[in-house]
Amino acid sequence: MLEEIQAERQKKLEAIRELGIDPYGWRYDGAEPVASIAGRYVEDREGQRGDVAGRLVLLRDMGKLIFAQVRDETGTLQIALRRNVLDEKQWSLAKLLDLGDLVAVRGDLMRTRTGELTVFADGLTLLCKSLLPLPEKFHGLQDTELRYRKRYLDLIVNPESMEVFRRRVAIIRHFRRYLEDRGFMEVETPMMQSIFGGAAAKPFLTHHNALDRDLYLRISPELFLKRLLVGGMEKVFEINRNFRNEGIDSTHNPEFTMMELYQARADYDVMMELTEGLIASAAQAVCGSMKLPYGGQELDYTPPWRRATYGELLAEHAGVSLDDPAGLRAKARRMGLEEANKADAVVANLIFEEAVEPTLVQPTFVRDYPADLCPLTRRDPGDSRIALRFEAYAATMELANAYTELNDPAVQEANFRMQLAGEAADETMRVMDNDFIAALQHGMPPAGGLGIGIDRVVMLLTGTTTIRDVVLFPTLRTAQS
């Protein structure tokens, strides 16, 4: 069947060539977005014109009159092609059109008797002949795996998918403007690094032939952005990809978009205000409200968000204390969690993930983490066991991670050495980053640092429950034939 459709369309392509028309089109100036045309139309005013370009998504041939719908990235508009208006070549072209073809049409703009806004064409231009059919009209592209593998079809036939990605662009644009208005500079740091660091994660390894050296796709830009603080850039941010050679699920993709920023002379309280300001204002600006539905419930992003310490939440939801290692281990065993040969802080975090995270539905800052979990974070001057760190949660997902940054080179070097000795070799830097220590020895100002997961924010603000729906081309398993 598909072969027959292709063969028929190929015949039409050749017939179009015989008309002296290039089936793959040329430059076309003057087309106006559908949304703009619809927005400026004035009822009952004569002489209005429309010039639209897009893909044919509906086609009704009624003999001497063809009604069709043209879709561009802003919407869908009806067109009417008439035998007695178009010249002979254009009418012959009109009779050779198929769903999926890309066309441009200009003509009088008015409503039909049924009230449909329509361009009554006096000019028709072919921009590209489609040789493969679109997915069946009424059922669309429902196969989830196929939607991800053939995102171009998903965008053509599912307007809701196009809207998600339009909102993604708008959210990122809003974040940039929000930060630039507050004096931040956008920078770029290396995606390939000789020493990976800034997080505990498995990296992707690559090899540079000219230098004959192994490099890693970065798991975080943190250590390079902090070098810029040393250099005198006081407010910096970067929006770019990180790469972590780990699992894939509804909230994780091996390459993902992070926004990471640092501000000199700030701390994690400043970062909290910045986080809720960024996300709440994006919700209002892009989605029209700070109260949005997600997964059958309403999330309220209106500042201020709830603030609670890690220890308070652990006591509230798990009934254990950070000051009671034996109690923590007993609780872990009762929960079926493996606690042997793990540090106390790691055991506490296993319990936190199981007992606390599922309760963090409304936007919440979890602050003051066990210091042993945070080798890059400054300690509470009143209690060295506590790191001045927060994570922001909503809908049980971690959205952001922030620190009052550690800028003591001696403490940082000691923490690195402990990290090198104590963690799995494939999840942490394998050699000391001596240049970063040297940078700190030159003096890094006290600072606050923040990382926000762009993909997860987009999920929340668009009501999307899987990360694959907000990443244009997610990482997938090899397709089975």
C-alpha positions in Angstrom: 0.0 0.0 0.0 2.7 2.5 1.0 4.6 1.6 -2.2 1.5 2.3 -4.3 1.1 5.7 -2.6 4.8 6.5 -3.2 4.5 5.5 -6.9 1.4 7.6 -7.4 3.0 10.7 -5.8 6.1 10.1 -7.8 3.9 10.3 -11.0 2.4 13.6 -9.7 5.9 14.9 -9.1 6.9 14.2 -12.7 3.6 15.7 -13.9 4.4 18.9 -12.0 7.8 19.0 -13.7 6.1 18.7 -17.0 4.2 21.8 -16.1 7.5 23.6 -15.9 7.2 23.9 -12.1 10.1 22.8 -9.8 8.5 20.4 -7.3 11.0 21.4 -4.7 10.4 25.1 -4.8 12.4 28.2 -4.3 12.6 31.2 -2.0 9.2 32.7 -1.2 8.8 36.2 0.4 5.8 37.7 1.8 4.1 34.9 3.7 2.5 35.9 7.0 2.1 33.6 10.0 -1.4 32.1 10.4 -1.8 33.5 13.9 -1.0 37.0 12.6 -3.5 36.8 9.7 -6.2 35.6 12.0 -5.4 38.2 14.6 -5.5 41.2 12.3 -8.7 40.1 10.4 -11.5 42.6 10.8 -15.1 41.4 10.4 -17.0 42.7 7.4 -14.2 44.9 6.1 -13.6 44.5 2.3 -10.3 44.3 0.6 -8.4 42.3 3.2 -5.7 40.0 1.8 -3.9 36.9 3.1 -0.6 35.4 2.1 0.1 32.1 3.9 2.7 29.3 3.6 2.6 25.9 5.2 1.8 22.2 4.9 -1.5 20.9 3.6 -3.2 18.9 6.4 -6.7 18.7 4.9 -7.7 18.5 1.3 -11.3 18.4 -0.1 -11.5 18.3 -3.9 -15.0 19.3 -5.0 -14.3 19.4 -8.8 -14.0 23.0 -9.7 -13.4 24.1 -6.1 -10.8 22.7 -3.7 -10.9 23.5 0.0 -7.7 22.8 2.0 -6.1 23.6 5.3 -2.6 25.0 5.5 -0.7 24.6 8.8 2.4 26.6 9.8 4.0 26.7 13.2 1.5 29.2 14.5 -1.8 27.5 13.5 -4.1 26.3 10.7 -5.9 28.4 8.1 -8.4 27.3 5.3 -7.7 28.1 1.7 -9.9 27.9 -1.3 -8.6 27.1 -4.8 -11.0 27.9 -7.7 -10.9 26.8 -11.3 -12.3 30.1 -12.6 -9.7 32.2 -10.7 -6.4 30.4 -11.0 -4.6 30.3 -14.3 -4.3 27.1 -16.2 -0.9 26.1 -14.9 -1.8 26.9 -11.3 -5.1 24.9 -11.5 -3.3 21.9 -13.0 -0.9 22.2 -10.1 -3.8 22.3 -7.6 -5.2 19.1 -9.0 -1.9 17.4 -8.4 -1.6 18.4 -4.7 -1.6 15.8 -1.8 -1.8 16.0 1.9 1.7 16.9 3.3 2.7 19.1 0.3 4.1 22.5 1.2 2.5 25.4 -0.6 2.1 29.1 -0.5 -1.2 30.8 -1.3 -2.2 34.5 -1.6 -5.6 36.0 -2.1 -8.7 37.7 -0.7 -9.3 37.0 3.0 -12.9 36.5 4.1 -15.2 34.1 5.8 -17.2 31.3 4.1 -20.9 30.9 4.6 -20.1 28.5 7.4 -18.0 31.2 9.1 -14.6 29.7 8.3 -11.8 32.3 7.8 -10.4 31.5 4.4 -7.9 32.8 1.8 -9.6 32.6 -1.6 -6.5 32.1 -3.7 -5.6 34.0 -6.8 -2.0 32.7 -6.5 -0.7 29.3 -5.7 3.0 28.3 -5.3 4.4 24.8 -4.6 7.2 24.9 -2.1 7.9 21.2 -1.8 6.1 18.0 -3.0 5.7 15.3 -0.3 6.4 11.8 -1.5 5.3 10.0 1.7 1.9 10.2 3.3 1.2 11.8 6.7 -0.2 9.5 9.5 -3.9 8.7 9.1 -5.9 11.8 9.9 -8.2 10.7 12.7 -5.8 8.4 14.6 -2.8 10.6 14.1 0.6 9.5 15.3 -0.3 7.7 18.5 2.6 5.2 18.8 4.7 6.8 21.5 8.0 5.3 20.4 7.4 6.4 16.8 6.6 9.9 17.9 10.1 10.2 19.5 11.9 8.5 16.6 10.1 10.6 14.0 9.7 13.8 15.8 9.1 15.7 12.5 5.9 13.7 12.0 4.9 14.3 15.6 5.3 18.1 15.1 3.3 18.0 11.9 0.3 16.1 13.0 0.1 16.8 16.8 -0.3 20.5 17.4 0.0 19.9 21.2 3.6 18.7 20.7 4.5 21.8 18.7 3.0 23.9 21.6 5.1 22.1 24.2 8.3 23.0 22.3 7.2 26.6 21.7 6.7 26.9 25.4 10.1 25.4 26.0 11.7 28.0 23.9 9.7 30.7 25.7 10.7 29.4 29.1 14.4 29.4 28.2 14.1 32.9 26.7 12.4 34.1 29.8 15.1 32.7 32.0 17.8 34.4 30.0 16.0 37.8 30.1 15.3 37.4 33.9 19.0 36.8 34.6 20.3 39.4 32.2 18.0 42.0 33.7 19.8 41.3 37.0 23.3 41.7 35.7 24.2 38.2 34.8 26.4 37.4 31.8 25.8 34.3 29.7 29.0 32.3 29.1 30.1 29.1 27.5 32.5 26.6 29.1 34.0 23.3 27.7 31.8 20.4 26.8 34.8 18.2 26.6 37.0 18.0 29.7 40.2 16.2 30.6 39.0 15.9 34.2 35.3 15.5 34.8 33.9 16.9 38.0 31.2 19.1 39.7 28.9 16.1 40.4 29.0 12.4 41.1 28.0 10.7 37.8 29.3 8.4 35.2 30.8 10.2 32.2 30.9 9.5 28.5 34.5 8.9 27.2 35.8 10.2 23.9 39.2 10.5 22.3 40.8 13.5 20.6 42.9 12.1 17.7 45.1 15.2 17.1 46.1 15.5 20.8 46.0 11.7 21.3 44.3 12.1 24.6 41.1 10.9 26.2 38.4 13.5 27.1 35.1 13.3 28.9 31.8 14.8 27.9 31.1 17.0 30.8 28.8 16.0 33.7 28.7 19.6 35.0 30.1 23.0 34.1 30.6 23.9 37.7 34.4 23.9 38.1 34.9 26.1 35.0 32.2 28.5 36.0 33.8 29.0 39.4 37.1 29.7 37.7 35.3 32.6 36.1 34.4 33.9 39.5 38.1 33.8 40.4 38.8 35.8 37.2 36.5 38.6 38.2 33.2 37.7 36.4 30.8 38.3 39.3 27.5 37.0 37.9 27.7 34.3 35.3 25.3 31.7 33.9 25.3 29.0 31.2 22.4 27.1 29.6 23.7 24.0 27.9 23.9 20.3 27.8 25.4 17.9 30.4 26.0 14.3 29.7 25.7 11.4 32.2 26.2 7.8 31.2 23.4 6.5 33.3 19.8 5.2 33.1 16.9 6.4 31.1 13.5 6.9 32.7 10.6 9.4 32.8 12.8 12.1 34.4 16.3 11.2 33.1 17.9 11.4 29.7 21.6 10.8 29.1 22.0 14.3 27.6 20.0 17.0 29.3 19.8 20.8 29.5 21.0 22.6 32.6 21.1 26.2 33.6 23.9 26.8 36.0 24.8 30.1 37.5 27.1 31.7 40.1 26.9 35.0 41.9 29.8 36.5 43.9 29.1 37.6 47.5 25.8 35.7 47.6 24.7 32.5 49.4 22.1 29.8 49.2 19.4 32.0 50.6 19.9 34.4 47.6 19.8 31.3 45.3 16.4 30.3 46.8 14.9 33.7 46.1 16.4 33.5 42.5 15.0 30.0 42.0 11.5 30.8 43.0 11.6 34.1 41.1 12.8 32.4 37.9 10.2 29.6 37.9 7.2 31.5 39.3 7.7 34.4 36.8 8.1 31.9 33.9 4.9 30.2 34.9 3.1 33.5 34.9 4.7 34.9 31.7 4.6 31.7 29.6 1.6 29.9 31.0 -0.5 32.8 32.3 -0.7 31.7 36.0 1.4 30.6 38.9 -1.1 27.9 39.7 -0.9 25.1 37.1 -2.2 21.6 36.8 0.2 18.7 36.8 -0.6 15.0 37.1 -4.2 15.5 38.4 -3.3 18.1 41.0 -2.6 21.9 41.1 0.8 23.1 41.8 1.2 26.7 43.2 4.5 28.4 42.3 3.6 31.6 44.1 6.6 32.8 46.2 7.6 32.2 48.9 7.9 28.4 48.6 8.0 26.2 51.7 11.4 25.9 53.3 12.3 22.9 55.5 15.5 21.3 56.6 16.7 17.9 55.5 16.7 16.7 59.1 13.2 18.0 59.8 11.7 16.2 56.8 13.5 13.0 57.6 12.1 13.1 61.2 8.6 14.0 59.9 8.3 11.3 57.3 10.7 8.6 58.4 10.7 9.0 62.1 14.5 9.0 62.3 17.2 11.5 63.2 20.5 12.4 61.6 22.0 12.2 65.0 21.1 8.6 65.4 23.2 6.4 63.0 22.1 3.2 64.5 18.5 4.2 64.2 19.0 5.2 60.6 20.5 1.8 59.8 17.7 0.0 61.6 15.2 2.0 59.6 16.9 1.3 56.4 16.9 -2.5 57.0 13.1 -2.3 57.9 12.6 -0.5 54.6 14.5 -3.2 52.7 17.4 -0.8 51.8 21.0 -2.0 51.7 22.9 -0.2 54.4 26.0 -2.4 54.9 29.4 -0.8 53.9 27.7 2.6 53.3 28.5 5.8 55.1 25.9 7.1 57.5 25.0 10.1 55.3 24.5 7.7 52.3 22.2 5.6 54.4 20.2 8.7 55.5 19.9 9.7 51.8 18.6 6.3 50.8 15.8 6.7 53.4 15.2 10.3 52.3 14.7 9.2 48.7 12.2 6.5 49.7 10.3 8.2 52.5 10.5 12.0 51.9 10.8 12.7 48.2 7.4 11.2 47.3 5.8 13.7 49.7 7.3 16.8 48.1 4.4 17.7 45.8 4.1 21.5 46.2 7.2 23.5 45.5 9.5 23.1 48.4 13.1 24.0 49.3 14.9 21.2 51.2 17.9 22.8 52.9 20.9 22.0 55.1 22.0 18.6 53.8 24.5 16.2 55.6 27.9 17.7 54.8 29.3 14.3 53.8 27.0 14.3 50.7 28.3 17.7 49.5 32.1 17.9 48.8 31.8 21.3 47.0 29.6 23.0 49.6 30.5 25.3 52.4 29.7 24.1 55.9 27.4 25.7 58.5 29.7 27.7 60.7 27.7 26.6 63.7 27.6 22.9 62.8 30.3 21.4 60.5 28.1 18.4 59.9 25.7 20.5 57.9 26.3 21.7 54.4 24.7 25.0 53.3 22.9 23.4 50.3 19.3 23.2 49.1 17.4 21.2 46.6 14.1 22.5 45.1 11.3 20.0 44.6 7.9 20.0 42.9 5.6 17.1 42.0 8.2 14.9 43.8 10.9 15.8 41.2 14.2 17.6 42.0 14.3 20.8 40.0 17.3 22.6 41.3 20.4 22.2 43.4 22.2 25.1 45.1 25.1 25.8 47.5 26.8 28.4 49.5 29.9 27.7 47.6 33.1 26.4 49.2 36.0 28.7 48.5 38.7 27.5 51.0 41.3 25.7 48.8 42.6 23.6 51.7 39.2 22.3 52.6 38.4 21.8 48.9 41.5 19.8 48.3 40.8 17.6 51.4 37.3 17.0 50.2 38.5 16.0 46.7 41.0 13.6 48.2 38.2 12.0 50.3 36.0 11.9 47.2 38.8 10.2 45.1 39.3 7.6 47.8 35.8 6.9 48.8 33.5 6.8 45.8 33.2 4.4 42.9 36.0 5.1 40.4 33.6 5.6 37.5 31.5 8.2 39.3 34.0 10.8 40.3 37.1 12.5 39.0 39.9 10.0 38.7 42.8 12.5 39.3 43.0 15.6 41.4 41.9 18.8 39.6 45.0 20.7 40.7 44.3 23.6 38.5 40.9 24.2 40.2 42.7 24.1 43.6 45.2 26.6 42.2 42.4 28.9 41.1 40.9 28.8 44.6 44.3 29.7 46.0 44.3 32.8 43.9 41.0 33.7 45.7 37.4 33.0 44.8 34.9 35.4 46.4 32.2 34.0 48.7 29.4 32.9 46.3 26.1 31.2 45.8 25.7 28.7 43.0 22.6 27.2 41.4 21.8 24.5 38.9 18.2 24.2 37.4 17.1 21.3 35.3 15.5 22.9 32.3 13.9 19.8 31.0 12.1 19.1 34.3 10.9 22.7 34.6 9.5 22.5 31.1 7.8 19.2 32.1 6.1 20.9 35.0 5.1 24.1 33.3 3.6 22.2 30.3 1.9 19.5 32.3 4.1 16.8 30.7 4.9 13.6 32.7 7.8 12.3 30.8 11.1 14.0 29.8 11.0 12.5 26.3 8.0 14.7 25.5 10.0 17.9 26.2 13.3 16.8 24.5 13.0 17.1 20.7 15.2 14.1 20.0 15.5 12.0 23.2 18.1 9.1 23.4 16.4 5.9 22.4 17.3 2.2 22.1 18.2 0.9 18.7 15.0 0.4 16.7 14.0 -3.2 16.2 13.3 -4.2 12.6 
